[in-house]
Amino acid sequence: MSAAKKKPARKKKPAAKKQKATRAKAKAKAPSAAATLAASLDLAGEAIIGGRPAAARSGKSFDTINPATGETLTQITRGDTADIDAAVAAARTAFEGPWSQTSPAERKRLMLRFASLIEANASELATIETLEGGKPIEDTANIDVVETINVIRWHAEAADKINDEITPTAPDVVSMVVREAIGVVGCVLPWNFPLMMAAWKLGPILATGNTCVLKPAEQTSLTTIRLAQLAVDAGIPDGVINVVPGFGPEAGEALGRHMDVDAVAFTGSTDTGRRFLHYSAESNLKRVLLECGGKNPFVVMHDADNLDAIADHLATSIYWNGGQNCSSNSRLIVHRSRKDELLALLMEKSREWVVGDPLDPATKIGAMISPDHLAKVLDNIDAGHSEGATCVLGGRQVMQASGGSFVEPTVFDNVAPGTQLATDEVFGPVLSVLEFDQPEDAIRLANDTPYGLAASVFTSDLRTAHLAARAINAGTVTVNTYGEGDVTTPFGGFGLSGFGGRDKSLHAHDQYTELKTVWIDLS
């Protein structure tokens, strides 16, 4: 009888263990919510011209690739001059028709509806951005889409709150200075923040009564197309927002040279930005607004407090979005007496930056945008080795079996000024470490670059903070933090980092308007 009682007990115990193990295994393999949504998406890759989907006039298309797997997601319209001509004509019709004559209050109402539709489709947009850009889903859901919504709403609210001017004159004269929409704006977008950069441009463009043609980066067209669809659903008139995907030499150049485009706003590499200045000079002298690259300094003075917090800021700066960020502080310029302690802390923080499947919520560094870009990042890593810098962390391609383009967090110490690693924009999770002894040396190293987009300074001395912030040549200087300000602050750079204007803030409205003086003689 005793034996009979023990027999089922012996069978039950291993069965329970097996069931528990099976459940754990199933849980480990269960797809994330984003992965489940990704599998169900119907990805639309057609251009949006005059409010309607449109195939290329040439009939051509191209593949858009998931950089985390190397697999094709869908086909994208391959626009060229003919498609740009059609989109510009639609934008011109919308500008001269309903949109420029719409009251600021009505534009605000429609833009707020647009923002609400973006919010209602936030999960879809975040997932598409992750699939096509290789960005971690936690970033696209909690940063990119949220910022996109906030920016559209902020500029919408500003639409009916910017006044024109009456200048002081004699009693028999009325002198007005009015802002008028510039017209049709071409927007050429980057692949690293497709949604956010579209919003940074769409917000002030729409609020001031302009229409636009967006040319997304060929690597990341899908969320831009989806934004245009949502704008139509929100009631924004057909032709106000047009999207023509394609390649730079075909669609981008056609937009830059178009005689009926009044301004071009570009975010991307400095080399490509230069081309748009040539296109403008060789066509109709359209206004050109450039936000380009950066080789930004992260300066840690000898008196900086709380190195643990500084290490967090540093890790975020160089690893966020895989370092594919124009405002990433890719040069650590640190006082010799603080370097070893700070680097030791950074090594620990770096373990938290997990490289992995972008659809996995645990992933903090996703894929590089393409095999070509991965090769560029690895080339810079090779240059660091050959130039005599000391690789103290990472330096390798990882997850090759995935078919994707992944590289691990990388830190080079003893980087010499003037070397490739110290001067070239790597645009990957690669940090260069330079050291200094005197504060003036730190400023000299910080300014030892033709770029001037962003910088961060860490010090406990208020005087040093003010002097350093003013002495560093950059469009944004943060003190005791890493960041870019918020929607209320202008973003753009000096030197090779920018030209002609700023994104964000009320200042962005000025660059999409023309000032007109109206002088009325009452005598």
C-alpha positions in Angstrom: 0.0 0.0 0.0 2.8 2.4 0.8 4.5 1.5 -2.5 1.3 2.2 -4.4 1.1 5.6 -2.8 4.7 6.5 -3.7 4.4 5.3 -7.3 2.1 8.1 -8.6 4.1 10.6 -6.6 7.3 9.7 -8.4 5.5 10.1 -11.7 3.9 13.4 -10.8 7.1 15.2 -9.8 9.0 14.9 -13.1 5.8 15.5 -15.0 5.3 18.8 -13.1 8.9 19.8 -13.8 8.5 19.0 -17.5 5.3 21.0 -17.7 7.0 23.9 -15.9 10.0 23.8 -18.3 7.6 23.6 -21.3 5.7 26.6 -20.1 9.0 28.5 -19.5 10.2 27.6 -22.9 7.0 28.7 -24.5 7.1 31.9 -22.7 10.7 32.6 -23.8 9.7 32.0 -27.4 6.4 33.9 -27.3 6.6 36.9 -29.7 6.4 40.4 -28.3 3.2 42.4 -28.9 5.2 44.4 -31.5 6.3 41.2 -33.2 2.7 40.0 -33.3 1.5 43.3 -34.7 4.4 43.3 -37.3 3.2 40.0 -38.6 -0.3 41.3 -39.3 0.6 44.6 -41.0 -0.3 45.4 -44.6 2.5 47.7 -45.6 1.6 50.3 -48.2 4.6 51.5 -50.3 2.9 53.7 -52.9 3.6 57.4 -53.3 0.9 59.8 -52.0 0.2 62.5 -54.6 -2.8 64.8 -54.4 -4.2 62.8 -51.5 -4.2 59.4 -53.4 -1.8 56.5 -53.6 0.2 56.5 -56.8 2.6 54.2 -58.5 5.7 55.6 -60.2 5.0 56.9 -63.7 7.9 54.7 -64.9 6.4 51.7 -63.2 9.5 51.2 -61.2 9.7 50.1 -57.6 12.4 49.0 -55.1 12.7 46.8 -52.1 12.6 48.2 -48.6 14.7 45.9 -46.3 14.4 45.0 -42.6 18.0 45.8 -41.4 17.7 43.4 -38.5 17.1 40.4 -40.8 18.1 41.4 -44.3 14.7 40.4 -45.5 12.5 42.4 -47.9 9.5 44.0 -46.2 7.6 45.3 -49.3 8.0 47.2 -52.6 8.2 51.0 -52.6 7.4 53.3 -55.4 10.6 54.5 -57.1 9.8 58.1 -57.9 11.7 60.3 -60.4 11.3 63.6 -62.1 7.9 62.9 -63.5 6.5 61.9 -60.1 8.1 65.0 -58.5 6.5 67.2 -61.2 3.1 65.7 -60.4 3.5 66.1 -56.6 4.7 69.7 -56.9 1.8 70.5 -59.2 -0.6 69.0 -56.6 1.1 70.9 -53.9 0.8 74.2 -55.9 -2.9 73.6 -56.5 -3.5 73.0 -52.8 -1.5 76.0 -51.8 -3.2 78.4 -54.2 -6.6 76.8 -53.5 -7.7 75.9 -50.0 -4.7 75.8 -47.8 -3.0 79.2 -47.9 -6.5 80.8 -47.6 -7.5 78.7 -44.7 -7.7 80.6 -41.4 -5.0 79.9 -38.8 -7.7 78.7 -36.5 -8.9 76.2 -39.0 -5.4 75.0 -39.8 -4.9 74.5 -36.1 -8.1 72.4 -35.8 -7.1 70.1 -38.7 -3.6 69.7 -37.4 -4.9 68.7 -34.0 -7.1 66.1 -35.7 -4.0 64.9 -37.6 -2.1 64.6 -34.3 -4.9 62.7 -32.7 -5.0 60.2 -35.6 -1.2 59.7 -35.3 -1.8 59.0 -31.6 -4.6 56.5 -32.4 -2.3 54.6 -34.8 0.8 54.9 -32.5 1.5 51.2 -32.2 1.3 50.6 -35.9 3.6 53.6 -36.6 6.1 52.5 -34.0 6.2 49.0 -35.3 6.7 50.0 -38.9 9.5 52.4 -37.9 11.2 49.5 -36.0 10.8 47.1 -38.9 12.2 49.5 -41.5 14.7 51.4 -39.5 16.1 48.7 -37.2 15.3 50.9 -34.2 14.4 49.4 -30.8 10.6 49.2 -30.3 10.9 50.8 -26.9 12.4 53.9 -28.6 10.0 54.2 -31.5 7.0 53.7 -29.2 8.0 55.9 -26.3 10.2 58.5 -28.0 9.8 58.8 -31.7 6.0 58.5 -32.0 5.4 60.5 -28.8 7.6 63.3 -30.1 5.9 63.3 -33.5 2.5 63.8 -31.8 3.7 66.5 -29.5 5.5 68.5 -32.2 2.4 68.5 -34.5 0.2 69.6 -31.6 2.6 72.3 -30.4 2.9 73.9 -33.9 -0.8 73.6 -34.4 -1.4 75.6 -31.2 1.0 78.2 -32.4 -0.7 78.7 -35.7 -3.2 81.3 -34.5 -0.9 82.9 -31.9 1.8 84.6 -34.0 1.0 88.2 -34.8 2.0 90.4 -37.6 3.3 93.9 -36.9 2.3 97.6 -37.2 5.4 99.8 -37.3 5.5 103.3 -35.9 4.8 105.9 -38.6 3.3 109.3 -39.2 -0.5 109.6 -38.6 -1.2 109.6 -42.3 0.5 106.3 -43.0 -0.2 102.7 -42.0 2.8 100.5 -42.2 2.3 96.7 -41.7 4.8 93.9 -41.7 3.0 90.7 -42.5 4.2 87.1 -42.8 3.0 85.2 -45.8 3.5 81.5 -46.5 6.5 80.9 -48.8 4.6 78.4 -50.9 5.6 74.8 -51.9 8.3 73.3 -49.6 10.3 70.3 -50.5 11.4 68.2 -47.5 14.2 65.6 -47.8 14.2 63.4 -44.8 16.9 61.2 -43.1 16.6 57.5 -42.3 17.6 57.7 -38.6 14.4 59.5 -37.3 11.9 59.4 -40.1 8.8 60.2 -38.1 10.3 62.8 -35.9 12.1 64.6 -38.7 8.9 64.6 -40.8 7.1 66.2 -37.8 9.8 68.8 -37.2 9.3 70.0 -40.8 5.5 69.4 -41.2 4.6 71.3 -38.0 5.8 74.8 -39.0 5.2 74.2 -42.7 1.5 73.4 -42.1 1.0 76.0 -39.4 2.2 78.8 -41.6 -0.1 77.8 -44.5 2.4 76.1 -46.8 2.1 72.8 -48.7 4.9 70.3 -49.2 6.4 67.4 -51.0 8.2 64.9 -48.8 11.0 62.8 -50.1 11.8 60.2 -47.4 15.1 58.4 -47.3 14.9 55.3 -49.5 15.7 53.1 -46.5 12.7 54.4 -44.5 9.7 55.4 -46.6 6.8 53.6 -44.9 6.0 55.7 -41.9 6.2 58.9 -44.1 3.7 57.4 -46.5 1.4 56.4 -43.5 1.6 59.9 -42.1 0.3 61.3 -45.4 -2.6 58.9 -45.4 -3.5 59.9 -41.9 -3.4 63.6 -42.9 -6.0 62.9 -45.6 -8.1 61.0 -43.1 -7.8 64.0 -40.7 -9.4 66.3 -43.4 -6.2 68.1 -44.4 -6.9 69.0 -48.1 -5.6 66.8 -50.8 -2.2 67.9 -52.1 -1.2 69.7 -48.9 1.1 66.7 -48.0 2.6 64.7 -50.8 5.1 61.9 -50.5 7.4 60.7 -53.3 9.8 57.9 -52.3 12.8 57.3 -54.3 16.6 57.7 -54.6 18.6 60.9 -54.2 19.8 61.3 -57.8 16.3 60.7 -59.2 13.7 62.1 -56.8 15.9 64.2 -54.4 17.7 66.1 -57.1 14.5 66.7 -59.1 13.0 68.3 -56.0 16.0 70.4 -55.3 16.1 71.7 -58.9 12.4 72.2 -59.4 11.5 75.7 -60.6 8.2 75.7 -58.8 9.5 74.7 -55.3 10.0 77.7 -53.1 12.1 76.2 -50.4 13.8 72.9 -49.5 14.4 71.7 -46.0 17.0 68.9 -45.7 18.2 66.8 -42.9 21.1 64.4 -43.6 24.8 64.3 -44.4 26.8 67.4 -45.0 28.0 66.1 -48.4 24.4 65.7 -49.6 23.4 69.0 -48.1 26.0 70.8 -50.2 24.3 69.5 -53.3 21.0 71.3 -52.4 22.8 74.6 -52.3 24.1 73.9 -55.8 20.6 72.9 -57.0 19.2 76.1 -55.7 21.9 78.3 -57.3 21.4 76.5 -60.6 17.6 76.8 -60.6 15.4 79.4 -59.0 17.4 80.4 -55.9 14.9 78.7 -53.7 15.5 79.0 -49.9 17.6 76.1 -48.6 17.5 74.9 -45.0 20.1 72.4 -44.0 20.5 70.3 -40.8 23.6 68.2 -41.4 26.1 66.1 -39.4 28.0 66.5 -36.2 31.1 65.4 -34.3 29.9 66.5 -31.0 32.0 66.9 -27.8 31.1 65.6 -24.3 33.3 67.7 -22.0 33.9 66.6 -18.4 35.8 69.2 -16.3 38.0 68.3 -13.3 35.3 69.5 -10.9 32.4 67.6 -12.4 30.1 66.0 -9.7 28.5 62.6 -9.7 30.5 60.6 -12.3 28.0 57.8 -12.1 25.2 60.1 -13.5 27.6 61.5 -16.0 28.4 57.9 -17.2 24.6 57.4 -17.7 24.4 60.5 -19.8 27.5 59.5 -21.8 26.2 56.0 -22.5 22.8 57.4 -23.6 24.5 59.9 -25.9 26.7 57.5 -27.7 24.5 54.3 -27.7 21.0 55.7 -28.1 19.7 54.8 -31.6 22.9 52.9 -32.1 24.8 56.1 -32.3 23.0 56.9 -35.5 22.1 60.4 -34.3 23.6 63.7 -35.5 23.6 65.1 -32.0 25.3 62.1 -30.4 28.3 63.1 -28.3 30.8 60.9 -30.0 33.9 62.6 -28.5 34.5 62.3 -24.8 36.9 65.1 -23.8 37.7 64.4 -20.2 40.1 65.8 -17.6 43.0 63.5 -17.1 42.3 63.1 -13.4 38.7 61.9 -14.0 39.2 59.7 -17.0 39.9 56.3 -15.4 37.0 56.5 -13.0 34.6 57.7 -15.6 35.6 55.0 -18.1 35.3 52.3 -15.5 31.7 53.4 -14.8 31.0 53.6 -18.5 32.1 50.0 -19.0 29.5 49.0 -16.4 26.8 51.1 -17.9 27.6 49.6 -21.4 26.4 46.2 -20.2 22.9 47.6 -19.9 22.9 48.5 -23.6 21.7 45.2 -25.0 22.2 44.6 -28.7 19.3 42.5 -30.1 16.1 42.1 -32.0 14.6 45.5 -32.4 11.1 44.1 -31.8 12.1 42.8 -28.4 11.3 45.3 -25.6 14.6 44.3 -23.8 16.7 45.5 -26.8 18.4 48.9 -26.4 20.6 48.9 -29.5 19.1 47.7 -32.7 20.5 47.2 -36.2 22.6 49.6 -38.2 20.5 50.9 -41.1 22.1 48.8 -43.8 25.1 46.6 -44.7 26.8 49.6 -46.4 26.4 51.7 -43.3 27.6 48.8 -41.1 30.7 48.6 -43.3 31.4 52.4 -42.8 31.1 52.0 -39.0 33.5 49.0 -39.1 35.9 50.9 -41.3 36.1 53.6 -38.7 36.7 51.0 -36.0 39.6 49.6 -38.1 41.0 53.1 -38.5 41.0 53.5 -34.7 43.1 50.3 -34.4 45.5 51.4 -37.2 45.9 54.9 -35.8 47.1 53.6 -32.4 44.0 54.2 -30.3 43.2 51.6 -27.6 40.0 49.7 -28.0 38.8 49.2 -24.4 35.3 47.9 -25.3 33.6 46.1 -28.2 34.8 46.8 -31.7 33.1 43.9 -33.4 30.1 43.0 -35.6 27.7 40.8 -33.8 24.6 38.7 -34.5 25.7 37.8 -38.0 23.6 34.7 -38.0 20.5 37.0 -37.9 21.2 38.3 -41.4 21.1 41.8 -39.9 23.6 44.6 -39.5 24.6 44.8 -35.8 27.7 46.1 -34.1 28.4 46.1 -30.4 29.0 49.2 -28.2 32.6 50.3 -28.8 35.0 52.7 -26.9 38.4 53.8 -28.0 40.8 55.4 -25.5 43.9 57.4 -26.3 42.5 58.8 -29.5 44.8 61.4 -31.0 43.4 64.7 -32.2 43.3 65.0 -36.0 42.9 61.3 -36.6 40.0 59.7 -38.5 38.3 58.5 -35.3 38.6 62.0 -33.8 37.3 63.9 -36.8 35.0 61.8 -38.9 31.3 61.3 -38.1 31.1 57.6 -37.5 27.3 57.5 -37.0 27.5 54.4 -34.9 27.9 53.3 -31.2 31.6 54.2 -31.3 33.1 56.6 -28.7 36.4 58.4 -29.0 38.2 59.4 -25.8 40.5 62.4 -25.6 42.0 63.9 -22.4 43.1 67.3 -21.3 44.8 69.1 -18.4 43.5 72.7 -18.6 40.0 74.0 -19.3 41.3 76.0 -22.3 42.6 72.8 -23.8 39.1 71.2 -23.4 37.5 74.1 -25.3 40.2 73.9 -28.0 39.6 70.2 -28.5 35.8 70.7 -28.5 36.1 73.3 -31.3 38.7 71.2 -33.2 36.1 70.2 -35.8 34.4 71.8 -38.8 31.0 70.7 -37.4 29.1 72.6 -34.7 25.8 71.0 -34.0 25.7 70.1 -30.3 27.9 69.8 -27.2 27.6 68.9 -23.5 29.6 70.3 -20.6 29.8 68.8 -17.1 31.1 71.0 -14.3 30.1 72.0 -10.8 31.3 75.5 -11.3 28.7 78.0 -12.5 31.2 80.3 -14.0 32.9 77.5 -15.9 29.5 76.4 -17.2 28.7 79.8 -18.6 32.1 80.4 -20.1 32.3 77.0 -21.7 28.8 77.1 -23.1 29.5 80.4 -24.8 33.0 79.4 -26.0 32.0 76.1 -27.7 30.9 76.5 -31.3 27.6 74.6 -31.4 24.0 75.3 -32.0 23.0 73.6 -28.8 25.1 73.3 -25.6 23.7 71.4 -22.7 25.2 71.7 -19.2 25.3 68.7 -16.8 23.0 66.8 -19.1 22.8 65.3 -22.6 20.0 66.4 -24.8 18.6 68.7 -27.5 16.3 70.9 -25.5 12.6 70.5 -26.4 10.1 71.6 -29.0 10.3 75.2 -27.7 14.1 75.5 -28.4 15.6 75.8 -31.9 17.8 73.0 -33.2 20.5 73.4 -35.8 24.2 74.0 -36.1 27.2 76.0 -37.0 29.7 75.3 -39.7 29.2 72.1 -41.6 26.4 71.1 -39.3 23.8 73.5 -40.7 22.8 76.3 -43.0 19.9 78.7 -43.4 17.6 78.0 -40.5 16.5 75.9 -37.5 14.1 73.1 -36.8 11.7 73.3 -33.8 10.6 76.4 -31.8 8.7 79.5 -33.1 11.9 80.4 -35.1 11.0 77.5 -37.4 7.9 79.4 -38.5 10.0 82.3 -39.8 11.9 80.3 -42.3 8.8 79.0 -44.0 7.4 82.5 -44.4 8.2 85.7 -46.4 8.1 89.1 -44.8 6.1 91.6 -46.7 5.9 95.3 -46.0 2.5 97.0 -46.7 2.8 100.8 -46.7 -0.5 102.6 -47.0 -0.6 106.4 -47.6 -3.8 107.8 -46.0 -3.2 111.4 -47.0 
